[in-house]
Amino acid sequence: MTRTADVVVIGGGANGTSTAFHLSLLGVRNVVLLERRHLAAGATGKSGALVRMHYTNEHESRLAFESLKVFRNFGEIVGGDCGFEGVGFLQLVGHGHADALRRNVERQRKLGIATRALAPGDLAEILPGVQTRDIGAAAWEPDSGFADPSATAFAFAEGARRRGATIETGVEVQRVLTEGGRVTGVETRAGRIATPSVVVAAGAWSTPLLSPLGLDYPLTPHRIQVSIFRWPAGFTRRHPAVIDSVHAAWWRPEGTASTLIGVELGSGHADPEKFDESVDASYVGICHAALGGRWPLMSPALMRGGWAGMIMMSADGRPIIDRIGPDGLWGMLGDSGTSFKTSPAIGRCLAEWIVTGAPSTVDLHPFRASRFAEGRPWQDADHYGGQSLTISR
Ligand SMILES: Cc1cc2nc3c(=O)[nH]c(=O)nc-3n(C[C@H](O)[C@H](O)[C@H](O)COP(=O)(O)OP(=O)(O)OC[C@H]3O[C@@H](n4cnc5c(N)ncnc54)[C@H](O)[C@@H]3O)c2cc1C
């Protein structure tokens, strides 16, 4: 007999598990999440997991702000621990972007986000000894920080399971089944599951699920890296999370005595089925230069490793969160290296859409799939010069 589900979610990363959790929370009884490897096996498990509200548009800030409320009250809302640490967040921009930053901060304050613009001279209090010659302005968010991305996905999955969802790992969806323009189920190596609703949250591995349905979005898998540096002797200060747009770098504390840093190289396409998960030696040098260049106290920091993960870039660097293709199909596609921090709200919005017919937490129209076909890819008026980048744009 064919198995049935009310909703099948494909992918056990932060977005798939959040969607399964929120569907269960909204009372959907028979939710089945299918993950081909293990929970957090994709971008989520490799994520830097910065949780910041600062974006150069209000739509992504709204998603991040709704998500922050979940990260900060995770035990009550979801149960378990997402490892959130509210170390604060600092956005640094160059002289040419100081006015844009102040306008972005103003937009965020109107949304209710705790943030304020700082002058370069204010930074020494937060990052003593920081090099500010090339900084025009900064934004400070006292409530932001970072989380443990794997713990977040595990807890969302466990929260869903406690409410009756089935979480299956080691099960790859081979295709989404349709009939007469409607989703009818999914096919896996372990058999078929009949369902009227499917959510594709398969990260950099989404294309093989979309192409057979004739869905062709401008999505490209990218390999991105991080490196970790042990603090030098005598350095004990737990610093905030930072995005340094001048160096296209982002960093945050890792453990009790290290800093995790990524620098955006604007790297190109990589095959998500066979990519190198270790960090390139040349990349470590680039990270070391970016960290020491901004914060000379860190120049003697010792390299302690790193890794690489796969993200799916959309053509305008923003995710697609939408109903796609046949009736009954939804997608969280093109995470663009920035969709961990927004995963609580993304999952909630998708669940609302499936259950009530429309998302109510955040307006998802700006994230519609059709923007590319309409010739209206996303552009922010007040960006910091790196529209094609992910985290540090
Ligand atoms: C190095 C790095 C640093 C990052 N830093 C940040 C950051 O600081 N802040 C931030 O917000 N974001 C960051 N990101 C991005 C963030 O991690 C991702 O946007 C987010 O984790 C995407 O989650 P997801 O659930 O959409 O996809 P993924 O985590 O990629 O999950 C997709 C899952 O689907 C599974 N899957 C694929 N195909 C199938 C199939 N056919 N059947 C069943 N399962 C399938 C995969 O195995 C995978 O587990 C970073 C990413 C990387 C790699």
The ligand as a Tripos MOL2 file, in Angstrom:
@<TRIPOS>MOLECULE
LIG
   53    58     1     0     0
SMALL
NO_CHARGES

@<TRIPOS>ATOM
      1 C1         30.4920   28.3810    5.0210 C.3       1 LIG1
      2 C2         29.0980   28.9260    5.1500 C.ar      1 LIG1
      3 C3         28.8660   30.0410    5.9500 C.ar      1 LIG1
      4 C4         27.5550   30.5610    6.0630 C.ar      1 LIG1
      5 N1         27.3330   31.5830    6.9470 N.ar      1 LIG1
      6 C5         26.0560   32.0190    7.1420 C.ar      1 LIG1
      7 C6         25.7750   32.9760    8.1440 C.ar      1 LIG1
      8 O1         26.6860   33.4590    8.8330 O.2       1 LIG1
      9 N2         24.4760   33.3360    8.3410 N.ar      1 LIG1
     10 C7         23.4650   32.8320    7.5880 C.ar      1 LIG1
     11 O2         22.2910   33.2170    7.7900 O.2       1 LIG1
     12 N3         23.6930   31.9190    6.6280 N.ar      1 LIG1
     13 C8         24.9570   31.4970    6.4010 C.ar      1 LIG1
     14 N4         25.2280   30.5500    5.4680 N.ar      1 LIG1
     15 C9         24.1260   30.0770    4.6280 C.3       1 LIG1
     16 C10        23.2210   29.1330    5.3800 C.3       1 LIG1
     17 O3         23.9720   28.1490    6.0270 O.3       1 LIG1
     18 C11        22.2470   28.5030    4.3830 C.3       1 LIG1
     19 O4         21.5840   29.5430    3.6810 O.3       1 LIG1
     20 C12        21.1980   27.6450    5.0940 C.3       1 LIG1
     21 O5         21.8090   26.7700    6.0060 O.3       1 LIG1
     22 C13        20.4160   26.8730    4.0430 C.3       1 LIG1
     23 O6         19.5910   25.9470    4.7110 O.3       1 LIG1
     24 P1         18.6440   25.0130    3.8520 P.3       1 LIG1
     25 O7         17.8870   24.1860    4.8180 O.co2     1 LIG1
     26 O8         17.8680   25.8480    2.8880 O.co2     1 LIG1
     27 O9         19.6270   24.1400    2.9450 O.3       1 LIG1
     28 P2         20.7170   23.0370    3.3670 P.3       1 LIG1
     29 O10        21.2300   23.2450    4.7340 O.co2     1 LIG1
     30 O11        21.7240   22.9750    2.2560 O.co2     1 LIG1
     31 O12        19.8710   21.7090    3.4060 O.3       1 LIG1
     32 C14        19.4350   21.0390    2.2600 C.3       1 LIG1
     33 C15        19.3210   19.5700    2.6310 C.3       1 LIG1
     34 O13        18.5970   18.8870    1.6310 O.3       1 LIG1
     35 C16        19.1250   17.5960    1.4990 C.3       1 LIG1
     36 N5         18.7210   17.0900    0.1770 N.ar      1 LIG1
     37 C17        19.1310   17.5530   -1.0110 C.ar      1 LIG1
     38 N6         18.5320   16.8850   -2.0220 N.ar      1 LIG1
     39 C18        17.7010   15.9830   -1.4330 C.ar      1 LIG1
     40 C19        16.8270   14.9810   -1.9460 C.ar      1 LIG1
     41 N7         16.6770   14.8040   -3.2640 N.pl3     1 LIG1
     42 N8         16.1480   14.2000   -1.0710 N.ar      1 LIG1
     43 C20        16.2910   14.3830    0.2850 C.ar      1 LIG1
     44 N9         17.1320   15.3090    0.8140 N.ar      1 LIG1
     45 C21        17.8180   16.0970   -0.0350 C.ar      1 LIG1
     46 C22        20.6220   17.8170    1.6520 C.3       1 LIG1
     47 O14        21.3080   16.6360    1.9930 O.3       1 LIG1
     48 C23        20.6750   18.8880    2.7460 C.3       1 LIG1
     49 O15        20.8030   18.3320    4.0330 O.3       1 LIG1
     50 C24        26.5030   29.9810    5.3260 C.ar      1 LIG1
     51 C25        26.7330   28.8560    4.5290 C.ar      1 LIG1
     52 C26        28.0160   28.3260    4.4450 C.ar      1 LIG1
     53 C27        28.2530   27.0940    3.6050 C.3       1 LIG1
@<TRIPOS>BOND
     1     1     2 1
     2     2     3 ar
     3     2    52 ar
     4     3     4 ar
     5     4     5 ar
     6     4    50 ar
     7     5     6 ar
     8     6     7 ar
     9     6    13 1
    10     7     8 2
    11     7     9 ar
    12     9    10 ar
    13    10    11 2
    14    10    12 ar
    15    12    13 ar
    16    13    14 ar
    17    14    15 1
    18    14    50 ar
    19    15    16 1
    20    16    17 1
    21    16    18 1
    22    18    19 1
    23    18    20 1
    24    20    21 1
    25    20    22 1
    26    22    23 1
    27    23    24 1
    28    24    25 2
    29    24    26 1
    30    24    27 1
    31    27    28 1
    32    28    29 2
    33    28    30 1
    34    28    31 1
    35    31    32 1
    36    32    33 1
    37    33    34 1
    38    33    48 1
    39    34    35 1
    40    35    36 1
    41    35    46 1
    42    36    37 ar
    43    36    45 ar
    44    37    38 ar
    45    38    39 ar
    46    39    40 ar
    47    39    45 ar
    48    40    41 1
    49    40    42 ar
    50    42    43 ar
    51    43    44 ar
    52    44    45 ar
    53    46    47 1
    54    46    48 1
    55    48    49 1
    56    50    51 ar
    57    51    52 ar
    58    52    53 1
@<TRIPOS>SUBSTRUCTURE
     1 LIG1         1 GROUP 0 **** ****
